[in-house]
């Protein structure tokens, strides 16, 4: 079961009423490869202009920013819908909130889980964040005030994944997947789950289709199952991986594609369109991002234009492929441990990565 390789997460209990600890260290960011933001500089006060290196492509303070501060493995990190902020979850039980631009200040810390954070997601069109934890709960937070708005207690095992059910701004529905084999649909306005869907094996990851009517869950049985949340019935099963599926992502622009990472050392691209011509719906298999003995949950990502797909690996790099050709476009080093999360900025050519080395990198492409 996934609990067997849930990666050195401390389960030390804390009180529900515990206030933010004074010894929680704020995160810091270091600009690497600093150079002028403008592409040209003036030489010694003269009117002659000299080139200041490669053309900048983003609004980052520097082409590469290194974010540190977590005391445990960074298991999940994501941009907000606007791209102005980042939320990072860690085995240290905390969620850090960061500014994307400027000095990448760590402006907030969310505390309250009794176990490590395994996934963090932003609710669409809002400043709310949802988290999945090894303490068997999910939570919704106000990222502006730090207040915990909702705590979901139903799962009987570590919760590996969570995601918003809809892309619509202001929606209050989200879903969680856990080692107990349950998909739980939550309504932030209600105390009890809105629905519970049972699977025969532990679930490692979950994402929602753009329509919000179907959720896809990866499992220990090497499959991805699509579930209709209105009826609770399985409507699709994607087969092809020969190892546990440990991460999923839906293409953000059209919703036509699903990316999956697996312990079989591949990332697969699945066609979700109703009239797919491929018998098993698997359009492409990407290689080059291996998994290690730690068997971490590794989350893939699509860029905003659906031209690239990215995934981390145990080789300590972030690999980015051309979605259509399958060729490796970038192989980004820097981390000192397995890269667990990839995410693309929603507006600019910026990629985010998190790692078991307790740090994150922001880099412009």
DRENKE-900279 format. One record per residue: residue in three letters; y, x, z of N, C-alpha, C in turn. Coordinates in steps of 0.05 Angstrom, whole numbers, padded with zeros to 5 digits, always signed. Each point is the difference from the previous one (the first is absolute). Layout:
N
ALAYXZYXZYXZ
...
// end
This chain:
365
UNK-00024+00017+00000+00024-00017+00000+00025+00017+00000
UNK+00022-00011-00008+00025+00015-00002+00009+00010+00027
UNK-00009-00013+00021+00008+00009+00027-00011+00028+00005
UNK-00022+00007-00014-00012+00026+00005+00017+00022-00012
UNK+00016-00006-00019+00017+00021-00011+00029-00009+00001
UNK+00008-00012+00022+00027-00009+00003+00018+00022+00012
UNK-00007+00025-00006+00018+00022+00000+00015+00006+00026
UNK-00014+00006+00021+00012+00012+00024+00023-00016+00011
UNK-00001-00026+00000+00021-00016+00010-00004-00005+00030
UNK+00021+00005+00016-00002-00004+00028+00001-00030+00007
UNK-00017-00009+00018+00000-00028+00008+00010-00003+00029
UNK+00015+00019+00010+00011-00002+00027+00018-00025+00003
UNK-00005-00016+00020+00014-00025+00003+00028+00005+00011
UNK+00019-00019-00007+00026-00001+00011+00006-00029+00006
UNK+00018-00005+00018+00007-00027+00008+00015-00014-00023
UNK-00005-00026-00003+00014-00016-00020+00030+00000+00006
UNK+00007+00002+00026+00028-00001+00007+00013+00028+00001
UNK-00015+00020-00008+00011+00027+00002+00024+00003-00019
UNK+00021+00010+00011+00025+00004-00015-00002+00026-00016
UNK+00016+00004-00021+00000+00025-00016+00002+00024+00018
UNK-00019+00018-00003-00002+00024+00017+00023+00019-00006
UNK+00010+00012+00021+00022+00019-00003-00009+00026-00013
UNK-00026+00005+00000-00010+00025-00011-00009-00002-00029
UNK+00006-00023-00013-00006-00003-00028+00020+00017-00016
UNK-00009+00020-00014+00018+00017-00015+00009-00013-00026
UNK+00026+00000-00005+00010-00010-00025-00009+00019-00023
UNK-00006-00012-00023-00008+00015-00023+00024+00015-00012
UNK-00006+00021-00015+00020+00016-00013-00007+00003-00029
UNK+00020+00006-00016-00004+00005-00029+00013+00026-00008
UNK-00013+00016-00016+00010+00025-00010+00002-00001-00030
UNK+00023+00007-00011+00003+00001-00029-00011+00026-00010
UNK-00019-00001-00018-00011+00024-00013+00012+00002-00028
UNK+00002+00024-00009+00011+00006-00027+00028-00012-00003
UNK+00017+00007+00020+00027-00011-00001+00015+00011-00024
UNK+00016-00017-00013+00018+00009-00021+00021-00022-00003
UNK+00022+00006-00014+00022-00020-00002-00010-00025-00013
UNK+00010-00023+00010-00008-00026-00010+00009-00003-00029
UNK+00024+00011-00007+00009-00001-00028-00015+00021-00016
UNK+00000-00004-00026-00016+00017-00018+00016+00024-00010
UNK+00026+00000+00005+00016+00023-00008+00018+00008+00023
UNK+00005+00026+00002+00018+00010+00021+00021+00018-00013
UNK+00023+00002+00014+00022+00016-00009-00003+00029+00010
UNK+00004+00019-00016-00004+00028+00007+00026+00014+00008
UNK+00002+00007+00026+00023+00016+00011+00026-00013-00007
UNK+00003-00026+00001+00025-00013-00005+00009-00002-00028
UNK-00016+00012-00019+00008-00001-00028-00009-00027-00012
UNK+00008-00004-00025-00008-00024-00013-00027+00002-00014
UNK-00012+00024+00002-00027+00004-00011-00020-00014+00017
UNK-00018-00014-00013-00021-00015+00014-00027+00014-00005
UNK-00016+00002+00021-00027+00011-00003-00020-00021+00008
UNK-00024+00002-00012-00021-00019+00006-00011+00005+00028
UNK-00004-00022+00015-00009+00003+00028-00030-00007+00003
UNK-00016+00008-00019-00028-00005+00001-00008-00026-00014
UNK-00026-00007+00003-00010-00024-00013+00016-00025+00007
UNK+00002-00018-00019+00016-00025+00005-00013-00017+00022
UNK+00016-00008+00018-00009-00018+00022-00006-00028-00011
UNK-00020-00013+00011-00009-00026-00010+00002-00022+00021
UNK+00009+00007+00024+00001-00021+00021+00024+00004+00018
UNK+00003-00018+00019+00021+00002+00019-00007+00014+00026
UNK-00024+00012+00001-00008+00015+00024+00019+00023+00005
UNK+00003+00007+00025+00017+00023+00007-00009+00026-00013
UNK-00026+00003-00002-00012+00023-00013-00025-00010-00015
UNK-00009+00016-00020-00023-00009-00016-00025-00006+00017
UNK-00003+00015+00022-00023-00004+00018+00011-00002+00029
UNK-00009-00021+00014+00007-00004+00028-00026-00001+00016
UNK-00001+00015+00022-00023+00001+00017+00006-00014+00026
UNK-00015-00022+00006+00005-00017+00024-00022+00005+00021
UNK+00009+00008+00024-00019+00006+00021+00008-00014+00026
UNK-00018-00002+00019+00006-00012+00025-00023-00015+00013
UNK-00018-00011-00017-00024-00013+00011-00017+00020+00015
UNK-00013-00009+00022-00018+00017+00015-00029-00004-00007
UNK-00005-00017-00019-00027-00005-00010+00000-00001-00030
UNK-00023-00003-00012-00003-00002-00029+00017-00023-00011
UNK+00014+00005-00022+00014-00021-00014-00020-00015-00017
UNK-00006-00025+00007-00021-00015-00014+00012-00018-00022
UNK+00026-00006+00002+00011-00019-00019+00031+00004-00001
UNK+00012-00002-00023+00029+00002-00002+00008-00014-00026
UNK+00022-00015+00002+00009-00016-00023+00030-00004-00001
UNK+00010-00003-00025+00028-00006-00004+00005-00030+00005
UNK+00024-00007+00009+00008-00028+00001+00005-00010-00028
UNK+00004-00026-00003+00004-00012-00027+00025+00012-00013
UNK+00020+00006+00015+00025+00011-00011-00002+00030-00005
UNK-00020+00013+00012-00002+00029-00003+00018+00015+00019
UNK+00015-00014+00017+00019+00013+00018-00013+00011+00025
UNK-00024-00011+00006-00013+00008+00025-00029+00006-00004
UNK-00012+00013+00020-00028+00007+00000-00012-00007+00027
UNK-00024-00011+00000-00015-00004+00025-00025+00016-00001
UNK-00006+00015+00022-00024+00016+00001-00016-00007+00025
UNK-00026-00003-00003-00018-00005+00022-00018+00023+00005
UNK-00008+00003+00025-00015+00024+00008-00021-00006+00021
UNK-00018+00019+00002-00020-00001+00021+00012+00003+00028
UNK+00026+00007+00001+00013+00002+00026+00009-00027+00011
UNK-00007-00022-00014+00005-00027+00008+00029-00010-00006
UNK+00015+00017-00013+00028-00007-00005+00006-00004-00030
UNK+00020-00016-00005+00011-00003-00027+00028+00012+00001
UNK+00005+00019-00018+00027+00012-00002+00014-00013-00024
UNK+00026-00005+00003+00017-00011-00021+00020+00021-00008
UNK+00002+00004-00027+00016+00022-00010+00020-00010-00022
UNK+00022+00014-00003+00017-00004-00023-00011+00017-00023
UNK+00000-00011-00024-00009+00015-00023+00020+00021-00008
UNK+00025-00006+00002+00021+00018-00011+00015+00015+00022
UNK+00017+00018-00008+00014+00016+00019-00019+00019+00014
UNK+00003+00002+00026-00016+00018+00016-00028-00012+00007
UNK-00006-00024-00011-00025-00014+00005-00004-00004+00030
UNK+00021-00010+00013+00000-00003+00029-00022-00019+00009
UNK-00014+00007+00021-00019-00018+00013+00016-00018+00019
UNK+00005-00024-00009+00019-00018+00014-00014-00019+00019
UNK-00026-00001+00001-00013-00018+00018-00029+00006+00004
UNK-00011-00008+00023-00028+00003+00007-00011-00027+00010
UNK-00022-00010-00012-00012-00025+00009-00024+00007+00017
UNK-00001-00011+00025-00021+00006+00018-00012-00026+00011
UNK-00026+00001+00007-00012-00023+00012-00030-00002-00005
UNK-00010+00013-00022-00029+00000-00005-00014+00018+00020
UNK-00024-00007+00007-00016+00015+00019-00019+00020-00014
UNK+00000-00001-00027-00016+00018-00016+00015+00010-00023
UNK-00012+00018-00015+00013+00012-00023+00007-00021-00022
UNK+00021+00005-00015+00008-00017-00022-00015+00009-00025
UNK-00014-00019-00013-00015+00007-00024+00014-00008-00026
UNK+00018-00020+00002+00016-00007-00024+00026-00012+00009
UNK+00021+00005-00015+00026-00012+00004+00010-00010-00027
UNK+00012-00024+00000+00010-00013-00024+00027-00014+00007
UNK+00018+00000-00020+00024-00016+00002-00005-00028-00010
UNK+00010-00020+00014+00000-00027-00010+00021-00002-00022
UNK-00005-00014-00022+00018-00001-00022+00028-00011+00006
UNK+00020+00013-00010+00028-00010+00002+00010-00003+00028
UNK-00010+00017+00019+00009-00003+00028-00002+00027+00014
UNK+00009+00000+00025-00002+00024+00016-00023-00002+00020
UNK-00020-00015-00008-00023-00003+00018-00023+00018-00010
UNK-00015+00011+00019-00022+00018-00006-00025-00011+00013
UNK-00023+00002-00013-00025-00007+00012-00018+00024+00002
UNK-00017+00000+00021-00017+00023+00006-00028-00008+00006
UNK-00019+00017-00007-00028-00004+00007-00009+00023+00018
UNK-00016-00006+00021-00005+00021+00020-00030+00000+00008
UNK-00007+00023+00011-00027+00003+00011-00004-00016+00026
UNK+00022-00011+00011-00002-00016+00025-00009-00029-00006
UNK-00009-00005-00025-00011-00026-00008+00021-00021-00006
UNK+00026+00009-00001+00021-00019-00004+00017+00007-00025
UNK+00015-00020-00009+00022+00004-00019+00026-00008+00013
UNK+00022+00010-00010+00026-00007+00012+00021-00002-00022
UNK+00020-00016+00005+00024-00002-00017+00024+00009+00017
UNK+00017+00016-00012+00023+00012+00014+00026-00006-00014
UNK+00022-00001+00015+00027+00000-00012+00009+00029-00001
UNK+00002+00010-00024+00007+00029-00003+00029+00005+00007
UNK+00017-00020+00002+00028+00003+00007+00003+00003+00030
UNK-00015-00016+00015+00003+00000+00030-00022+00014+00014
UNK-00023+00004-00013-00023+00012+00013-00017-00020+00015
UNK+00007-00025-00001-00015-00021+00015-00026-00006-00014
UNK-00021-00004+00016-00025-00010-00011+00001-00030-00002
UNK-00001-00010-00025+00003-00029-00004-00026-00015+00003
UNK-00022+00013-00006-00026-00014-00001-00022+00019+00006
UNK-00019-00008+00016-00024+00017+00004-00025-00017-00006
UNK-00016+00008-00019-00023-00015-00008-00025+00011+00013
UNK-00013-00017+00017-00025+00008+00013-00022-00019-00008
UNK-00018+00010-00017-00023-00015-00009-00023+00018-00006
UNK+00006+00023-00013-00021+00019-00008-00014+00011+00025
UNK-00026+00007-00004-00016+00012+00021-00007+00029-00005
UNK+00015+00012-00019-00005+00028-00007+00026+00012-00011
UNK+00002+00026-00004+00024+00012-00011+00009-00013-00026
UNK+00026-00005-00002+00012-00013-00024+00009+00023-00018
UNK-00013+00002-00024+00005+00022-00018+00023-00004-00018
UNK+00007-00025-00006+00020-00005-00021+00014-00026+00004
UNK+00025-00002-00011+00015-00025+00000+00019+00000-00023
UNK+00008-00023-00009+00019-00002-00022+00013-00028+00000
UNK+00025-00002-00011+00012-00026-00004-00017-00016-00020
UNK+00000-00026+00004-00016-00018-00017+00016-00007-00026
UNK+00026+00003+00001+00016-00008-00023+00022+00020-00004
UNK+00010+00003-00024+00023+00017-00006+00026-00014+00003
UNK-00001-00026+00007+00025-00016+00003+00015+00008+00026
UNK+00026+00004-00003+00016+00007+00023+00000-00023+00020
UNK-00002+00008+00026+00000-00020+00021-00026-00012+00006
UNK-00021+00006-00014-00027-00011+00005-00010+00011+00027
UNK-00014-00017+00015-00010+00008+00026-00030+00004+00002
UNK-00013+00000-00023-00029+00003-00001-00009+00029-00005
UNK-00020+00008+00014-00012+00027-00005-00029-00001+00006
UNK-00015+00021-00008-00029+00000+00003-00009+00027+00012
UNK-00022+00000+00015-00010+00024+00011-00030+00002-00005
UNK-00010+00025-00001-00029+00005-00005-00010+00020+00020
UNK-00024-00004+00010-00009+00016+00023-00030+00008-00002
UNK-00008+00017+00018-00028+00008+00001-00019-00022+00008
UNK+00011-00022+00010-00017-00023+00007-00008-00017-00025
UNK+00009+00009-00024-00006-00014-00024+00017-00025-00005
UNK+00021-00003+00015+00016-00024-00003+00027+00006-00014
UNK+00007-00019-00018+00027-00002-00011+00014-00022+00015
UNK+00022+00006+00013+00014-00020+00016+00027-00005-00013
UNK+00006-00025-00006+00026-00008-00011+00018-00009+00023
UNK+00023+00012+00002+00019-00005+00022+00025-00014-00010
UNK+00010-00018+00016+00027-00011-00005+00017+00008+00025
UNK+00021+00015-00005+00016+00010+00022+00012-00022+00017
UNK+00000-00024-00010+00012-00022+00015-00020-00014+00018
UNK-00026+00007-00003-00021-00013+00015-00014+00020+00019
UNK-00011-00011+00021-00013+00017+00020-00028+00009-00009
UNK-00015-00018-00012-00028+00006-00009-00001+00006-00029
UNK-00022+00013-00009-00003+00006-00029+00001-00025-00017
UNK+00011+00002-00024+00001-00022-00018-00028-00004-00013
UNK-00014+00022-00004-00027-00002-00012-00015+00026+00006
UNK-00026-00002+00000-00018+00024+00004-00021-00001-00021
UNK-00003+00023-00014-00021+00003-00021-00019+00021+00009
UNK-00026-00006-00002-00021+00018+00010-00012+00015-00024
UNK-00003+00026+00004-00015+00017-00019-00023+00013+00015
UNK-00021+00007-00015-00024+00010+00012+00001+00029+00010
UNK+00021+00015-00009+00003+00028+00007+00028+00005+00011
UNK+00003+00022+00015+00027+00008+00009+00019+00003-00024
UNK+00025-00008+00004+00021+00001-00020+00019+00022+00006
UNK+00007+00016-00021+00016+00024+00004+00029-00003-00010
UNK+00004-00019-00019+00026-00002-00013+00004-00028-00011
UNK+00025-00008-00002+00006-00027-00011+00027+00001-00014
UNK+00002-00014-00023+00025-00004-00014+00000-00028-00011
UNK+00024-00011-00005+00002-00027-00011+00009+00001-00029
UNK-00012-00018-00016+00009-00003-00027+00029-00010+00000
UNK+00014+00004-00023+00028-00007-00002+00004-00030+00006
UNK-00020-00016-00008+00002-00029+00004-00001-00008+00029
UNK-00013+00017+00017-00003-00006+00028-00024-00018+00006
UNK-00014-00009-00021-00023-00018+00004-00026+00015+00003
UNK-00001+00025-00008-00024+00016+00001+00006+00026+00015
UNK-00019+00008+00018+00002+00026+00012-00025+00016-00007
UNK+00004+00026-00004-00022+00018-00007-00005+00018+00024
UNK-00026+00002+00008-00008+00016+00023-00021+00020-00008
UNK+00005+00025+00008-00020+00021-00004-00018+00002+00024
UNK-00025+00008-00005-00020-00002+00021-00018+00025+00001
UNK-00015+00001+00022-00020+00021+00004-00023-00002-00020
UNK-00003-00023-00013-00022-00004-00019+00008+00009-00028
UNK+00022+00015-00003+00009+00013-00025+00012-00020-00019
UNK+00004-00025+00008+00011-00020-00019+00028-00008+00008
UNK+00013-00014-00018+00026-00013+00005-00004-00029-00006
UNK+00006-00017+00019-00004-00029-00004+00027-00014+00000
UNK+00004-00017-00019+00024-00017-00001-00006-00027+00013
UNK+00017-00008+00019-00004-00024+00015+00023-00019-00005
UNK-00006-00026-00005+00020-00020-00003+00008-00009+00028
UNK+00025+00005+00008+00007-00006+00028+00003-00030+00005
UNK+00001-00016-00021+00002-00029+00004-00027-00012+00006
UNK-00021+00011-00011-00027-00011+00005-00017+00018+00017
UNK+00007+00025+00002-00017+00019+00015-00024+00009-00015
UNK-00001-00005-00025-00024+00007-00016+00005+00026-00017
UNK-00021+00014-00005+00001+00024-00017+00002-00008-00029
UNK+00020+00010-00014+00004-00007-00028-00005+00023-00019
UNK-00003+00024+00011-00004+00023-00017-00011+00023+00016
UNK-00019+00016-00012-00010+00024+00013+00001+00023-00020
UNK+00013+00021+00007+00004+00023-00017-00020+00022+00009
UNK-00018+00008-00018-00020+00020+00007+00003+00024-00019
UNK-00006+00024+00011+00001+00024-00015+00002+00025+00017
UNK+00013-00003+00023+00001+00023+00019-00028+00005+00012
UNK-00005+00025+00005-00025+00007+00013+00004+00010+00029
UNK+00024-00005+00010+00007+00006+00028+00018-00021+00011
UNK+00005+00001+00026+00017-00019+00013+00028-00001-00012
UNK+00010-00023-00005+00027-00004-00010+00019+00002+00024
UNK+00019+00020-00001+00017+00005+00023+00029-00006-00004
UNK+00008-00008-00024+00028-00007-00004+00004-00016-00026
UNK+00019-00018+00001+00006-00018-00023+00030-00002-00005
UNK+00007-00005-00025+00028-00006-00006+00001-00018-00025
UNK+00018-00019-00001+00004-00017-00023+00026+00009-00015
UNK-00002+00000-00026+00023+00009-00016+00024-00018+00005
UNK+00024+00011+00006+00022-00016+00011+00015-00016-00021
UNK+00000+00009-00025+00016-00013-00021-00013-00025-00011
UNK-00025+00002-00008-00014-00022-00013-00022-00012+00018
UNK-00010+00016+00018-00023-00009+00016-00026+00000-00016
UNK+00000+00012-00024-00024-00001-00017-00021+00020+00008
UNK+00007+00020+00017-00020+00021+00005-00003+00005+00030
UNK-00024+00009+00007-00007+00007+00027-00009+00029+00000
UNK+00010+00017+00018-00010+00027+00003-00016+00002+00026
UNK-00022+00014-00001-00017+00003+00023-00008+00029+00004
UNK+00001+00010+00025-00010+00026+00007-00026-00003+00014
UNK-00018+00020-00003-00027-00002+00011-00010+00027+00010
UNK-00018-00001+00018-00013+00025+00010-00018+00012-00021
UNK-00003-00013-00024-00014+00013-00022+00017+00020-00016
UNK+00024+00006+00011+00019+00019-00011+00013-00009-00026
UNK+00001-00026-00004+00014-00011-00024+00021-00020+00008
UNK+00019-00004-00018+00019-00022+00001-00005-00017-00025
UNK-00004-00026+00004-00006-00017-00023+00023-00020-00005
UNK+00004-00006-00026+00020-00019-00009-00015-00025-00010
UNK+00006-00023+00012-00013-00025-00007+00019-00019-00013
UNK-00009-00014-00020+00016-00019-00015-00004-00028+00013
UNK+00021-00011+00011-00002-00026+00014+00007-00024-00017
UNK+00007+00005-00026+00008-00022-00017-00023-00019-00005
UNK+00005-00026-00003-00022-00020-00003-00018+00005-00023
UNK+00011+00010-00022-00017+00003-00024-00005+00029-00007
UNK-00008+00015+00020-00006+00029-00003-00025+00003-00018
UNK+00001+00019-00019-00022+00004-00019-00021+00019+00012
UNK+00006+00014+00021-00019+00019+00012-00019-00015+00018
UNK-00026+00004-00004-00020-00014+00016+00003+00002+00030
UNK+00006+00025+00009+00002+00004+00029+00029+00003+00010
UNK+00019-00004-00019+00029+00001+00005+00011+00027+00007
UNK-00017+00021+00000+00009+00027+00006+00011+00013-00025
UNK+00026+00004-00001+00013+00010-00024+00000+00031-00001
UNK+00002+00012+00023+00002+00029+00001-00009+00012+00026
UNK-00012+00024-00001-00008+00014+00025+00015+00026+00001
UNK+00015+00005+00021+00016+00024+00004-00015+00019+00019
UNK+00001+00025-00006-00013+00020+00017+00020+00022+00007
UNK-00005+00015+00021+00017+00022+00007+00012-00002+00028
UNK-00007-00022+00014+00010-00003+00028-00025-00004+00018
UNK-00013+00022+00008-00025-00002+00014+00004-00009+00029
UNK-00021-00011+00012-00001-00007+00028-00016+00021+00015
UNK+00006+00003+00026-00014+00020+00016-00019-00013+00020
UNK-00009+00016+00018-00019-00009+00021+00013-00019+00019
UNK+00027+00000+00002+00014-00018+00019-00002-00029-00008
UNK-00004-00005-00026-00002-00027-00011+00024-00017+00008
UNK+00024+00009-00005+00024-00014+00007+00005-00024-00018
UNK+00014-00020+00011+00011-00021-00016+00023+00011-00017
UNK-00002-00001-00026+00020+00011-00018+00010-00022-00018
UNK+00027-00005+00001+00012-00023-00014+00013+00010-00026
UNK-00007-00012-00023+00012+00007-00026+00027-00015-00004
UNK+00013+00005-00022+00025-00014-00006+00006+00001-00030
UNK+00014-00021-00010+00010-00001-00027+00030+00006+00001
UNK+00011+00012-00021+00029+00002-00002+00011-00027-00010
UNK+00027-00003+00002+00013-00025-00006-00004-00010-00029
UNK-00004+00019-00018-00004-00008-00029-00029-00002-00008
UNK-00018+00005+00018-00029-00001-00005-00008+00020-00022
UNK+00013+00023+00001-00008+00022-00018-00015+00022+00014
UNK+00000+00000+00026-00013+00020+00016-00015-00012+00023
UNK-00021+00013+00009-00015-00007+00024-00004+00025+00016
UNK+00002-00002+00026-00001+00024+00018-00020-00005+00022
UNK-00012+00023+00009-00017-00001+00024-00001+00027+00013
UNK-00003+00000+00026-00004+00025+00014-00029+00009+00000
UNK-00005+00023+00012-00027+00010+00001-00004+00020+00022
UNK-00025+00008+00005-00006+00019+00020+00007+00029-00008
UNK+00008+00003-00026+00009+00026-00009+00029+00006+00007
UNK+00011-00017+00017+00027+00003+00011+00022-00004-00021
UNK-00006-00013-00022+00020-00005-00021+00002-00030-00005
UNK+00023-00007-00013+00004-00027-00011-00004+00002-00030
UNK-00019-00015-00011-00005+00000-00028+00012-00025-00013
UNK+00014+00004-00022+00012-00022-00015-00010+00001-00029
UNK-00012-00022-00009-00011-00002-00027+00017-00017-00018
UNK-00001+00006-00026+00010-00019-00020-00019-00024+00000
UNK+00011-00023+00005-00017-00024+00003-00017-00005-00025
UNK+00012+00004-00023-00014-00007-00025-00020+00021-00009
UNK+00009+00025+00000-00017+00022-00011-00020+00011+00021
UNK+00007-00003+00026-00017+00011+00021+00005+00029+00005
UNK+00019+00012-00014+00006+00029+00004+00016+00004+00025
UNK-00006+00022+00013+00015+00007+00025+00028+00009-00009
UNK+00020-00015+00011+00028+00005-00007+00013+00019+00020
UNK-00006-00004+00025+00010+00017+00022-00023+00006+00020
UNK+00001+00024+00010-00018+00007+00022+00018+00013+00021
UNK+00008-00015+00021+00021+00008+00018-00011+00012+00026
UNK+00004+00026+00005-00009+00012+00024+00020-00002+00023
UNK-00006+00012+00022+00019+00002+00023-00012-00008+00026
UNK-00017-00021+00000-00013-00009+00025-00021+00020+00009
UNK-00005-00001+00026-00020+00018+00012-00025-00015+00009
UNK-00003-00024-00009-00024-00016+00006-00003-00022-00021
UNK-00021-00016+00003-00005-00021-00019+00025-00019-00003
UNK+00006-00006-00025+00022-00019-00006-00011-00028+00001
UNK+00011-00017+00018-00012-00026+00005+00015-00023-00014
UNK+00024+00005-00008+00017-00022-00012+00017+00010-00022
UNK+00003-00016-00021+00019+00005-00021+00017-00026-00003
UNK+00025+00004-00006+00017-00023-00006+00023+00009-00018
UNK+00007-00018-00019+00022+00006-00019+00024-00016+00009
UNK+00024+00012-00004+00025-00014+00006+00003-00023-00020
UNK+00010-00023+00009+00002-00023-00017+00021+00001-00022
UNK+00018+00020+00002+00022+00001-00019+00004+00028-00013
UNK-00006+00021+00014+00005+00027-00010-00027+00016-00003
UNK+00001+00021-00016-00024+00017-00003-00005+00018+00024
UNK-00008-00013+00022-00005+00014+00026-00028-00008+00009
UNK-00015+00019+00009-00027-00006+00011-00001+00009+00029
UNK-00015-00016+00016-00003+00005+00028-00029+00005+00006
UNK-00006+00019+00018-00027+00006+00008-00002+00004+00030
UNK-00022-00009+00012-00005+00005+00028-00027+00014+00003
UNK-00003+00014+00023-00024+00017+00003-00009+00001+00029
UNK-00025+00008+00003-00011+00005+00026+00013+00024+00013
UNK+00017+00015-00015+00015+00023+00012+00024-00010+00016
UNK+00002-00027+00003+00021-00013+00017+00027+00000-00013
UNK+00002+00004-00026+00026+00001-00014-00001-00015-00026
UNK+00024-00004-00011+00003-00013-00026+00018+00017-00018
UNK-00004-00003-00026+00018+00012-00020+00012-00022-00017
UNK+00026+00003-00005+00014-00015-00020+00007+00019-00023
UNK-00007-00007-00024+00006+00018-00022+00008-00016-00025
UNK+00019+00011-00014+00009-00013-00025-00017+00011-00023
UNK-00006-00018-00019-00016+00007-00023+00017+00006-00024
// end
